[in-house]
Amino acid sequence: MFGLELTPEHPVERLVDLGTTAEDAGFDAVFVSHHYNNRDAFQALARIAAETDAVRLGPGVVNPLETHPVTLASRVATLDESSGGRAVYGVGPGDPSSLRNLGLAEERGLRPVLEAFEVARDLWAGERVDGASTFDADDAGLNYEPPQGAAIPAYVGGEGPHMCRMAGKRADGLLFNGSHPDDLAWARERVDEGLAERSDGVDADAFDLAAYASVSVSADGEAARDAARPPVAYITAGAAPPVLDRHDIDPERAARIGDAIAAGEFSEAFAAVTPAMLEAFCIAGTPDEVGREMRAVLAEANSLVVGSPIGPDLAEGIRLAAEAAP
């Protein structure tokens, strides 16, 4: 998979234009990120579906804390229907800084994610479901059948060790929030541990470890790196402690960045991003620099998703990223 992440901080019409640009440039999947304080991901995806022909489409990633897992399953199934069977389900624990605003930060964890995609698979297969440990339901079901049915791919979005192992054991793929080959090599080890425990008969070779990488590309390398500060701030604030340790990043500074984001003090958060954070959490620079880093990441991962910020100029960044990709 060669995918693109679009962030709905832009008007929906702009997202549609960027989605068609991505398909024309050669991307084969488009994910739209989900945060309560941005535009609705599913509305944007529906519009992109209507204007594209072949790209896979899905939330990248939605969390099961803000929306009931059965409702999420129906939204993904509706997207599958409206796109002619092109839906993919990206589900994760949610951004901690944003969830803090909703009083949900303490509910993040592995179990809600696992139950969200497993109940979705049951619903897509035509089954009715009852509640689980993290949600309530009583004989809930869908009154329609999505084109792909139970074959809609379910990707887990995350970077912690338990989330990576769970993805390998139960999901179709992992959207690993990482841009550095050392992180992807570590993620591969955790995924392989999960795959070794897999019992559903799925071939381990079919599992897709995707580097969900922050990428910023421009002919002006410094402009590309400067544009990467906002997403790197979010990534740093949400990074698991082992990830911060691996790159020798001060966890207290990362926590301060998260506090600033939660308080809406974005300029302060972005200014606190260090060169070490940029190197660890973003593929940024000229097309030649970005191409070299993409190749290093793909030596460890099966797939690559080009994530925010893409570049100082979004449309140009999409085209340059496609040209740079191996």
Order of alpha helices (4+ residues) and beta strands (2+ residues): beta-alpha-beta-alpha-beta-alpha-beta-alpha-alpha-beta-alpha-beta-alpha-beta-alpha-alpha-alpha-alpha-alpha-alpha-beta-alpha-beta-alpha
